[in-house]
């Protein structure tokens, strides 16, 4: 299983390298800033800012590899956060959106649940802000969000036309990744 997970991570890294450009990062950050302005509010009232306790940041897993493949506990997300932003991300670009949101939430003093990628736990896949009732979850071929979201953000649209020209290579890598994920379920 360790070798298969390592192979999945190498495929993910190659896909990421093929599509990541400075322009895509800039556009995703701009979109994240818009979400932050709309959704991330300072905790506490006037006068509490000086004495505010540091926000609690919990790390946990939302997805597991089982005999049925990768399972993600989407119901827990809805129970914790009624507002769900689904970040559709075929290429591993979600961190460029989630990192600014994470930092803004910490700056605002909000408690955060950080959920790592099922194959590489150090990579953030989902952020839950229970105090605000907002979740930001990544949906892709491995763990597809199966509920009706409050909002959906399509990161694939920020991939450059030059990267899209590598379509055949990307399709091959996506197929390889799917086969590796399927092999985990066996």
C-alpha positions in Angstrom: 0.0 0.0 0.0 2.9 2.4 0.8 4.3 2.0 -2.7 0.9 2.6 -4.3 0.3 5.8 -2.2 3.9 7.0 -3.1 3.1 6.4 -6.8 -0.2 8.3 -6.5 1.7 11.2 -4.9 4.3 11.2 -7.7 1.5 11.3 -10.3 -0.2 14.1 -8.5 3.1 16.0 -8.4 3.6 15.6 -12.1 0.0 16.8 -12.9 0.5 19.8 -10.6 3.8 20.7 -12.3 2.2 20.5 -15.8 -0.6 23.0 -15.0 0.8 25.3 -12.4 1.6 28.8 -13.6 2.2 32.1 -11.9 -0.9 33.5 -13.7 -3.1 30.6 -12.4 -1.8 31.2 -8.8 -2.5 34.9 -9.1 -6.1 34.3 -10.3 -6.8 31.7 -7.7 -5.5 34.1 -4.9 -7.7 36.9 -6.3 -10.7 34.6 -6.1 -9.8 33.5 -2.5 -9.5 37.2 -1.5 -13.1 37.8 -2.7 -14.3 34.8 -0.6 -12.3 36.0 2.4 -13.8 39.5 2.2 -17.3 38.0 2.0 -17.1 35.2 4.5 -14.3 35.6 7.0 -15.4 37.8 9.9 -13.4 38.8 13.0 -14.4 36.9 16.1 -15.3 38.7 19.3 -16.8 42.1 19.7 -15.3 45.5 20.2 -12.7 45.6 23.0 -12.2 41.8 22.8 -9.6 42.0 20.1 -6.8 42.9 22.5 -7.5 39.9 24.8 -8.6 37.4 22.2 -7.4 33.9 22.8 -5.4 32.4 19.9 -7.7 30.3 17.6 -7.7 26.6 18.0 -6.4 24.7 14.9 -7.2 21.0 14.9 -5.9 18.6 12.3 -8.0 15.6 11.4 -8.7 13.3 8.6 -12.0 13.4 6.7 -11.2 10.6 4.2 -9.9 7.1 4.6 -8.8 4.3 2.2 -11.0 1.3 2.7 -11.7 -1.9 0.9 -14.2 0.0 -1.1 -11.7 2.7 -2.1 -11.5 6.2 -0.7 -14.4 7.2 1.5 -15.0 10.7 2.6 -17.4 11.6 5.5 -19.3 14.4 3.8 -22.2 14.2 6.3 -19.8 15.3 9.1 -19.0 18.4 7.0 -22.7 19.3 6.7 -23.3 18.7 10.4 -20.4 20.9 11.4 -20.8 23.6 8.7 -24.2 24.3 6.9 -22.5 26.5 4.3 -20.2 24.4 2.1 -17.9 25.8 -0.6 -16.9 23.0 -3.0 -13.6 23.5 -4.7 -13.6 21.5 -7.9 -10.0 20.7 -8.5 -8.7 18.2 -11.0 -5.1 19.3 -10.9 -4.1 19.8 -7.2 -4.4 23.6 -7.2 -6.7 23.8 -4.1 -3.9 24.8 -1.8 -3.6 28.1 -3.6 -7.2 28.9 -2.5 -7.2 27.1 0.9 -3.9 28.7 2.3 -5.1 32.3 2.1 -8.4 31.4 3.6 -6.6 29.5 6.4 -4.4 32.5 7.2 -7.3 34.9 7.1 -9.3 32.7 9.5 -6.4 32.5 11.9 -5.9 36.3 11.7 -9.7 36.7 12.3 -9.4 34.5 15.4 -11.6 31.7 14.1 -11.2 28.1 15.2 -10.3 25.9 12.3 -10.4 22.2 11.5 -7.7 21.4 8.9 -8.2 18.1 7.0 -5.3 16.7 5.1 -5.2 14.9 1.7 -5.9 11.2 2.1 -2.7 10.3 0.4 -0.5 13.1 1.7 -1.8 14.3 5.0 0.6 17.3 5.1 -1.3 18.7 2.1 -4.5 20.5 3.1 -7.6 19.3 1.3 -10.4 20.8 3.4 -10.9 23.6 5.9 -13.8 23.7 8.3 -14.7 26.9 10.3 -17.2 25.6 12.8 -17.7 28.9 14.5 -18.7 30.5 11.2 -20.5 27.4 9.9 -18.5 27.5 6.7 -16.5 24.6 5.1 -14.2 24.7 2.1 -13.9 21.2 0.7 -11.9 19.9 -2.3 -13.8 17.7 -4.7 -12.0 15.7 -7.4 -12.1 12.2 -9.0 -10.9 10.5 -5.8 -13.3 12.1 -3.4 -16.3 13.6 -5.2 -18.5 15.8 -3.1 -21.9 14.1 -3.3 -24.2 16.7 -1.7 -25.6 19.9 -2.9 -23.1 22.7 -2.1 -23.8 26.2 -1.1 -21.3 27.4 -3.7 -19.0 25.8 -6.2 -15.6 27.1 -7.3 -14.1 25.6 -10.5 -10.3 25.8 -10.2 -9.8 24.1 -13.6 -10.8 27.3 -15.3 -7.6 28.9 -14.1 -5.4 26.5 -16.0 -3.7 28.2 -18.9 -4.3 27.3 -22.5 -0.7 26.1 -22.7 -1.3 23.6 -20.0 -4.5 22.4 -21.7 -2.4 21.7 -24.8 -0.8 19.0 -22.7 -4.2 17.4 -22.6 -3.1 13.9 -23.7 -0.4 13.7 -21.0 -2.9 14.9 -18.4 -5.5 12.3 -19.5 -2.8 9.6 -19.3 -1.8 10.7 -15.8 -5.4 10.9 -14.6 -6.0 7.4 -15.9 -2.9 6.1 -14.2 -3.9 7.8 -11.0 -7.4 6.3 -11.1 -5.9 2.8 -11.6 -3.6 3.3 -8.7 -6.5 4.4 -6.5 -8.5 1.4 -7.6 -5.6 -0.9 -6.7 -5.8 0.4 -3.1 -9.3 -1.0 -2.8 -8.2 -4.5 -3.7 
